[in-house]
Amino acid sequence: MSEECTHDCSSCGASCPSKGASENMYEAPNPLSNVKNVIGVVSGKGGVGKSLVTCMLAVNLSRQGYRVGILDADITGPSVPKIFGLHADVEGDEHGLIPPKTKTGIEIMSVNLLLDDERKPVVWRGPVIAGTVKQFWTDVIWRDLDFLLVDCPPGTGDVPLTVFQSIPLSGIVIVSSPQELVSMIVAKAVNMAKMMNIPVLGVVENMSYVKCPDCGCEIKVFGDSHIDQITADMGLELLARVPMDPKLAALCDRGMLELMENDYLSAVPEKILRRLLLGK
């Protein structure tokens, strides 16, 4: 592979052994796994609430009767177990690892479930982190899932690239925020997905506003959002807007997100299913 490789075989004229073999780059899942749809949840930058959106989407999918799992690919900053209050040990045998389940049956695999102290930092170099992400796909037995959500770390570096190249994603959901630089950040994630020929299922805007507890008006903490124009210009669907909700934050701190009563993402599963069907 050329040192100047962009990983976009469709526009490359080089004679490369990996050209035209993108599907062969996928790692084989555990033989006992059965996953219908794998959806990556990504963001162009950190701090936009990507893990929260991943977990909320998992809860909404589960409430609508789907069997759901979360592969926490954010190895150095795992937060999924904490959000669900999950502290179970990971069990396994010669066939593979069994992901622990939350109170409502959502399967989760995260590096924090493998540490003897969840406060310990994961100080690993890129290749080791990438290898761990692959093992969460190849060595974990994901049984009969309708959806496996992959919570990717922010940006377009090693781990998102590993996920895109190693796991057969059905599509990605991009999480953004209302700041002015969002158009550039979303564009980075969209262009990376295009390079890897992965469909973008839509965009979720987090931290869109704060609702005044007295009058109910929406306060735009980060100023007016431009996400409608941005998604329209890029040909994307705006799946939902999620406000800054102190109740959500409190539930996450207590590890009780499954008790959430909001409907911020309740319409997203149907929109995702529609996009998946259109892509087939």
ROLUMLO-913614 format. One line per 10 residues: number of its first residue (from 1); for each residue z negated, x negated, y of N, C-alpha, C, CB. Coordinates in steps of 0.05 Angstrom, whole numbers. Last residue first. Glycine has a CB too. Layout:
N
NUM> Z:X:Y:Z:X:Y:Z:X:Y:Z:X:Y  ...
end
This chain:
280
280> -13:613:-20:-4:610:-48:25:620:-52:-23:626:-67  -29:623:31:-20:596:25:-9:592:-4:-41:577:29  -47:674:30:-21:669:44:-10:642:37:-25:672:74  -95:666:4:-74:681:-10:-47:677:3:-81:711:-9  -123:638:44:-117:626:18:-95:640:3:-143:626:1  -126:677:84:-111:652:89:-104:638:63:-127:634:107  -158:715:58:-131:722:67:-114:697:71:-132:739:93  -205:685:52:-190:694:28:-162:702:35:-205:718:15  -219:679:105:-212:656:89:-196:664:65:-238:641:80  -230:732:120:-209:717:134:-200:693:118:-219:709:162
270> -273:743:86:-249:758:83:-225:744:96:-252:787:95  -312:705:105:-302:704:77:-275:719:74:-322:716:58  -321:722:160:-306:698:154:-296:697:125:-323:674:160  -354:763:174:-325:770:171:-309:746:161:-314:780:197  -404:740:179:-400:759:158:-370:766:153:-415:785:164  -423:704:215:-401:695:197:-394:715:176:-408:669:184  -461:734:243:-442:716:258:-418:709:241:-457:691:267  -501:770:234:-474:775:222:-453:757:234:-467:805:225  -569:755:215:-547:757:234:-521:762:219:-544:731:251  -612:745:183:-604:773:186:-581:777:205:-628:789:197
260> -632:698:133:-620:704:159:-610:733:160:-597:684:165  -655:680:87:-667:705:99:-653:712:125:-696:701:103  -633:632:75:-623:655:60:-635:682:69:-629:651:31  -661:594:103:-637:605:115:-627:630:101:-615:584:115  -710:568:99:-708:596:90:-683:609:102:-732:612:99  -735:521:116:-720:521:91:-715:549:81:-735:505:71  -757:519:166:-774:529:144:-760:529:117:-784:557:151  -714:504:196:-737:487:195:-756:494:172:-752:488:222  -681:549:188:-673:523:177:-697:504:175:-651:511:195  -711:587:217:-706:591:189:-698:565:175:-685:613:184
250> -707:566:269:-733:568:256:-730:572:226:-749:592:268  -652:570:279:-665:544:278:-692:544:264:-668:533:307  -647:626:279:-633:610:259:-646:582:256:-604:607:266  -677:637:324:-686:648:298:-673:632:275:-680:678:295  -649:615:366:-675:603:358:-684:613:331:-695:609:380  -582:604:367:-601:625:360:-627:612:351:-589:643:338  -525:597:400:-550:582:396:-573:602:392:-555:562:420  -474:635:363:-490:627:387:-512:608:380:-502:652:399  -411:626:337:-439:627:330:-455:618:354:-445:608:305  -351:659:325:-367:645:345:-396:648:337:-362:656:374
240> -296:652:278:-321:664:288:-333:647:310:-342:667:265  -243:637:270:-256:652:250:-281:666:260:-264:635:226  -184:632:300:-212:630:307:-228:648:289:-218:637:338  -130:600:270:-145:625:272:-174:618:280:-144:642:246  -77:561:301:-101:565:284:-114:592:289:-121:542:288  -38:540:334:-30:558:312:-52:562:292:-6:548:298  -51:511:377:-49:496:352:-41:514:328:-75:482:346  -55:549:416:-36:528:420:-31:513:394:-46:508:441  -98:580:395:-71:592:398:-50:570:401:-70:610:423  -140:545:399:-131:554:372:-103:566:374:-151:574:360
230> -142:539:455:-138:516:438:-127:525:410:-164:500:435  -153:590:473:-128:578:481:-121:554:462:-129:568:510  -203:598:450:-182:617:445:-154:604:451:-185:642:462  -235:556:470:-227:555:442:-204:575:435:-251:562:424  -258:545:517:-228:546:517:-217:548:488:-217:521:531  -316:572:548:-302:561:524:-272:564:528:-312:575:499  -352:554:605:-333:572:592:-319:558:570:-313:583:612  -414:518:591:-391:527:608:-373:545:592:-376:503:619  -454:510:556:-435:488:559:-411:496:577:-425:479:532  -481:559:559:-495:534:565:-476:511:570:-513:527:541
220> -470:618:579:-452:597:570:-464:570:577:-423:600:581  -506:672:559:-507:649:577:-491:627:565:-536:640:583  -498:740:556:-491:715:543:-490:693:563:-464:718:527  -552:788:563:-527:775:572:-523:748:558:-527:772:603  -601:811:550:-580:811:530:-553:798:539:-574:838:521  -646:811:581:-624:829:589:-601:830:569:-613:821:616  -683:779:549:-691:802:567:-669:821:572:-702:791:593  -660:739:520:-678:757:506:-686:781:523:-702:743:497  -593:722:527:-618:725:541:-635:746:527:-612:734:571  -561:682:480:-565:709:489:-592:712:502:-562:730:466
210> -519:628:491:-547:636:485:-550:664:496:-568:616:498  -458:606:459:-473:617:481:-502:621:472:-461:644:490  -437:573:419:-419:586:438:-434:596:463:-404:609:426  -452:542:376:-465:538:402:-449:551:424:-470:509:408  -387:536:344:-416:537:343:-428:532:371:-428:517:323  -329:564:322:-342:552:346:-372:557:345:-330:564:372  -289:551:269:-313:564:276:-325:550:301:-334:565:253  -221:558:251:-241:544:267:-265:562:272:-229:535:294  -181:554:189:-190:565:215:-212:549:228:-200:594:211  -157:528:148:-162:557:145:-171:570:171:-183:561:124
200> -107:484:142:-130:490:159:-134:520:159:-125:479:189  -85:452:81:-84:475:100:-110:477:117:-80:501:85  -64:386:76:-85:404:70:-85:427:90:-113:390:68  -33:338:81:-21:363:71:-42:383:61:-2:357:48  -53:296:107:-60:297:79:-49:323:66:-90:296:76  -35:305:159:-27:280:146:-32:281:116:-43:257:158  -63:352:169:-34:353:166:-24:328:152:-21:356:194  -115:333:174:-109:352:152:-79:353:147:-119:380:159  -109:302:220:-116:289:194:-109:307:171:-146:282:194  -98:342:256:-77:322:250:-83:307:225:-73:302:273
190> -147:369:258:-123:383:249:-101:363:241:-112:400:272  -181:329:277:-186:340:251:-161:354:240:-209:360:251  -157:320:328:-161:298:309:-164:309:280:-185:281:317  -162:371:352:-135:360:346:-137:337:326:-121:350:371  -216:374:360:-204:392:341:-177:381:332:-201:421:352  -220:335:400:-234:332:375:-222:349:354:-264:339:380  -188:355:442:-181:329:430:-194:327:403:-190:306:449  -215:403:452:-187:404:445:-178:378:431:-169:409:469  -267:389:468:-263:400:442:-233:400:433:-273:429:441  -283:370:517:-268:351:500:-261:363:473:-285:326:495
180> -312:412:539:-285:407:548:-269:389:529:-285:395:576  -352:448:490:-347:428:510:-318:423:516:-360:402:502  -364:486:449:-348:494:473:-342:473:493:-363:516:486  -348:458:383:-367:468:403:-352:473:429:-390:448:408  -328:468:313:-326:457:340:-348:468:358:-298:462:353  -306:459:248:-328:468:265:-327:453:292:-356:464:251  -255:480:206:-263:461:226:-285:474:244:-239:453:244  -244:484:138:-254:499:161:-264:478:181:-276:520:153  -189:472:94:-213:463:108:-219:483:131:-208:435:120  -167:483:25:-164:483:54:-190:474:67:-158:512:63
170> -173:468:-26:-156:492:-21:-150:494:8:-170:517:-32  -173:401:-48:-182:421:-29:-162:444:-26:-187:408:-1  -186:363:-98:-164:382:-91:-173:405:-74:-152:393:-117  -210:300:-79:-217:327:-88:-195:347:-80:-245:336:-75  -190:253:-58:-201:253:-85:-206:281:-96:-226:238:-86  -172:257:-5:-155:245:-25:-164:249:-54:-153:215:-19  -213:283:22:-186:294:24:-168:283:2:-174:287:51  -257:249:10:-257:277:2:-228:288:1:-274:294:21  -239:202:35:-245:202:6:-244:231:-5:-272:189:-1  -238:219:88:-213:210:75:-216:211:45:-205:182:85
160> -293:229:97:-274:251:98:-247:244:84:-269:259:126  -309:173:88:-317:194:70:-300:219:72:-346:202:76  -282:139:128:-281:135:99:-287:159:82:-299:113:92  -266:184:183:-270:158:170:-268:159:140:-295:146:179  -265:222:223:-241:219:205:-242:193:190:-215:222:221  -323:264:237:-303:244:242:-280:243:222:-316:217:244  -383:278:198:-364:282:221:-344:259:223:-380:284:247  -383:291:127:-394:279:151:-374:281:173:-402:249:146  -373:356:96:-364:329:102:-379:317:126:-333:328:107  -390:396:48:-400:390:75:-394:361:81:-431:396:77
150> -351:437:12:-357:408:15:-365:402:44:-332:391:6  -362:492:-29:-360:482:-1:-368:453:0:-378:499:18  -331:525:-78:-347:501:-74:-342:492:-46:-340:479:-96  -326:591:-102:-323:573:-79:-342:549:-81:-327:588:-52  -334:610:-153:-311:621:-137:-305:602:-114:-318:649:-127  -352:573:-210:-355:578:-181:-330:590:-170:-362:552:-166  -366:556:-264:-357:582:-257:-362:589:-228:-369:603:-275  -407:501:-253:-400:521:-272:-391:547:-258:-423:528:-291  -402:437:-244:-400:461:-226:-390:484:-243:-382:456:-201  -433:383:-262:-422:407:-275:-424:431:-257:-436:412:-302
140> -416:320:-236:-433:344:-234:-418:368:-247:-439:351:-204  -380:279:-238:-403:278:-257:-420:303:-256:-419:254:-251  -340:289:-200:-332:282:-228:-355:285:-248:-321:255:-229  -366:301:-152:-344:318:-161:-339:314:-191:-318:313:-146  -403:263:-145:-412:290:-141:-391:310:-150:-420:295:-112  -370:219:-149:-387:225:-172:-398:253:-169:-409:205:-174  -348:218:-97:-330:223:-121:-347:231:-145:-314:197:-127  -394:204:-69:-380:230:-64:-362:237:-88:-364:229:-38  -402:153:-89:-422:174:-94:-410:201:-90:-447:171:-76  -359:125:-68:-362:128:-97:-381:150:-105:-371:102:-109
130> -370:127:-14:-347:140:-24:-348:145:-54:-321:124:-17  -416:94:-15:-418:122:-6:-394:138:-16:-419:123:25  -393:46:-31:-414:58:-48:-417:88:-41:-441:44:-44  -357:35:11:-347:39:-16:-368:53:-35:-339:13:-28  -394:31:58:-374:52:54:-364:56:26:-350:45:70  -462:15:40:-437:10:53:-416:31:44:-427:-18:45  -526:47:53:-504:38:35:-479:33:51:-499:60:14  -581:69:60:-569:46:74:-549:34:55:-590:25:83  -611:125:71:-591:116:52:-575:94:66:-572:139:42  -681:127:83:-654:126:93:-635:116:70:-651:107:117
120> -729:174:59:-717:147:57:-688:147:68:-718:138:28  -745:226:58:-745:213:84:-734:184:83:-774:212:95  -748:242:6:-725:251:21:-724:239:49:-726:281:24  -763:202:-46:-774:209:-20:-751:217:-2:-791:186:-7  -732:195:-89:-760:201:-94:-775:208:-68:-774:177:-107  -667:226:-88:-686:207:-77:-715:214:-84:-683:204:-47  -635:267:-102:-637:245:-121:-657:224:-112:-610:233:-125  -631:302:-62:-643:312:-86:-647:291:-107:-626:335:-97  -602:274:-24:-631:277:-20:-645:289:-44:-635:295:4  -550:278:-41:-564:253:-47:-594:256:-43:-553:230:-30
110> -537:341:-72:-540:325:-48:-556:300:-55:-555:340:-25  -512:401:-93:-516:373:-101:-516:356:-76:-494:363:-121  -527:468:-109:-526:447:-89:-529:419:-102:-548:451:-68  -511:537:-117:-514:510:-129:-510:488:-108:-494:507:-152  -547:594:-102:-526:576:-92:-531:548:-104:-527:575:-61  -587:632:-117:-568:622:-137:-545:605:-127:-556:645:-149  -627:644:-82:-607:665:-87:-584:655:-105:-595:675:-61  -657:597:-81:-670:622:-90:-650:644:-96:-689:632:-69  -610:547:-106:-629:558:-86:-640:585:-97:-614:563:-59  -607:502:-162:-599:527:-148:-620:535:-128:-594:549:-168
100> -582:436:-178:-603:456:-175:-593:480:-159:-628:444:-160  -529:417:-221:-538:421:-194:-561:442:-192:-515:429:-175  -533:373:-273:-534:402:-267:-545:406:-239:-553:416:-288  -488:321:-294:-511:330:-278:-510:360:-273:-512:315:-252  -463:312:-362:-462:311:-333:-488:320:-320:-439:328:-323  -467:302:-416:-444:316:-406:-441:316:-376:-445:345:-416  -516:280:-428:-492:263:-432:-466:276:-421:-489:257:-461  -551:313:-374:-549:302:-401:-524:285:-404:-550:325:-423  -597:332:-322:-571:327:-334:-574:316:-362:-556:307:-317  -627:354:-260:-627:349:-288:-599:344:-299:-639:374:-303
90> -658:338:-201:-632:342:-213:-634:335:-243:-610:324:-199  -715:375:-177:-703:351:-189:-676:358:-201:-722:339:-211  -718:413:-116:-718:410:-145:-706:384:-154:-702:434:-157  -723:429:-64:-735:404:-71:-735:399:-101:-764:402:-61  -698:467:-13:-694:460:-40:-705:432:-46:-664:461:-48  -693:494:35:-719:490:24:-719:482:-5:-736:515:28  -644:497:59:-650:517:38:-678:514:26:-629:516:16  -646:455:93:-639:481:104:-646:503:85:-610:483:112  -654:412:57:-675:420:76:-671:448:87:-676:400:100  -604:408:31:-628:416:17:-651:426:35:-638:393:0
80> -570:393:77:-567:418:63:-592:426:47:-543:417:44  -571:344:101:-590:364:111:-589:390:96:-584:369:141  -557:275:100:-558:300:85:-579:319:97:-564:295:56  -531:227:122:-545:247:139:-547:274:125:-531:250:165  -505:197:85:-525:183:102:-540:203:120:-512:162:119  -471:235:60:-490:219:45:-512:207:62:-475:198:30  -444:290:62:-456:275:84:-478:257:73:-466:294:107  -429:321:21:-416:295:23:-426:279:46:-386:299:25  -455:365:-18:-463:353:7:-452:324:8:-495:352:10  -426:419:-42:-426:390:-48:-432:377:-21:-399:381:-60
70> -450:481:-60:-446:463:-37:-447:434:-47:-467:469:-15  -424:542:-90:-438:517:-91:-432:501:-66:-430:501:-116  -424:611:-111:-420:590:-91:-436:565:-97:-427:601:-63  -395:670:-129:-411:648:-139:-404:623:-123:-406:643:-170  -397:729:-89:-383:706:-99:-403:685:-109:-364:693:-77  -421:773:-64:-417:773:-93:-402:749:-105:-403:797:-100  -434:769:-12:-411:786:-18:-403:784:-48:-388:778:-1  -474:732:-12:-481:760:-7:-459:779:-14:-490:764:21  -443:685:-17:-460:694:-39:-468:723:-36:-486:676:-40  -419:684:33:-402:686:9:-419:696:-14:-389:659:2
60> -465:676:65:-448:700:68:-430:705:44:-431:697:93  -483:626:46:-500:650:44:-483:675:46:-522:650:65  -440:594:61:-447:596:33:-464:621:28:-463:571:23  -442:599:116:-418:609:102:-425:612:72:-394:590:105  -490:572:125:-488:601:132:-464:613:117:-484:604:162  -476:521:108:-497:535:94:-496:565:100:-524:524:101  -436:507:146:-431:506:117:-450:523:102:-432:477:107  -464:512:194:-442:530:188:-435:531:159:-417:522:205  -500:469:186:-510:496:189:-488:516:183:-520:500:218  -463:426:185:-479:432:161:-491:461:162:-502:412:157
50> -443:428:238:-426:432:215:-441:440:190:-409:406:210  -463:423:290:-475:443:272:-458:448:248:-479:468:287  -446:383:322:-435:409:328:-445:431:309:-405:408:327  -458:329:313:-475:345:330:-465:372:337:-480:331:355  -397:289:312:-423:298:303:-437:316:323:-440:274:297  -328:309:309:-350:294:321:-376:305:309:-350:294:352  -293:340:282:-283:316:293:-304:298:305:-262:322:314  -314:367:219:-315:367:248:-305:340:258:-344:372:259  -308:411:161:-306:385:175:-310:389:206:-278:373:170  -312:431:98:-322:439:124:-324:413:140:-349:455:123
40> -266:447:46:-280:427:62:-288:438:89:-263:402:65  -268:485:-11:-263:486:18:-280:464:31:-270:514:29  -239:502:-70:-255:481:-58:-248:480:-28:-251:453:-71  -238:553:-118:-230:545:-91:-250:524:-81:-229:569:-72  -256:553:-172:-231:566:-164:-221:556:-138:-235:596:-163  -281:511:-221:-282:518:-192:-256:529:-184:-290:493:-175  -315:491:-271:-295:511:-267:-297:521:-239:-297:535:-288  -334:435:-313:-333:449:-287:-311:470:-287:-329:429:-264  -332:405:-358:-346:431:-360:-346:446:-334:-374:426:-370  -307:358:-343:-293:376:-361:-306:403:-364:-292:363:-388
30> -310:346:-273:-324:345:-298:-311:365:-317:-354:352:-295  -244:333:-246:-271:344:-245:-284:341:-272:-270:374:-237  -208:274:-231:-212:297:-249:-240:307:-248:-205:288:-279  -187:259:-165:-205:253:-188:-208:278:-205:-233:243:-177  -121:253:-142:-145:269:-145:-161:260:-169:-137:299:-148  -75:225:-143:-98:211:-132:-124:227:-136:-94:205:-103  -35:258:-159:-46:241:-179:-71:226:-170:-25:222:-190  -20:281:-111:-35:297:-129:-48:281:-151:-17:319:-141  9:238:-89:-17:247:-77:-33:263:-95:-12:262:-51  55:212:-100:35:215:-122:9:224:-111:32:189:-137
20> 89:198:-61:96:221:-78:77:226:-100:123:216:-89  69:131:-62:85:152:-49:93:173:-69:110:139:-36  43:90:-87:28:115:-85:44:137:-72:3:111:-69  78:47:-83:73:58:-109:58:85:-108:56:39:-125  127:52:-32:99:48:-39:93:60:-66:80:59:-17  171:36:10:171:39:-19:143:31:-29:193:21:-33  170:73:72:164:49:56:165:56:26:136:39:63  177:115:105:201:105:92:196:81:74:221:98:112  139:174:115:139:145:111:164:137:96:114:137:95  126:226:121:142:214:143:144:184:140:129:220:170
10> 97:239:76:120:256:83:138:243:104:111:283:93  52:208:71:76:201:55:101:216:64:71:206:25  6:186:107:24:209:110:51:202:97:29:215:141  -26:142:110:-32:162:89:-15:187:92:-62:169:91  -9:102:141:-22:125:155:-31:146:136:-3:136:176  -11:32:132:-7:59:120:-23:80:136:-17:58:91  -10:-20:145:-6:-1:167:-3:27:157:18:-9:183  -14:-47:99:-38:-48:116:-35:-28:139:-43:-76:127  16:-11:44:18:-26:69:-8:-25:85:41:-16:86  0:-17:-24:0:0:0:0:-17:25:-25:19:0
end
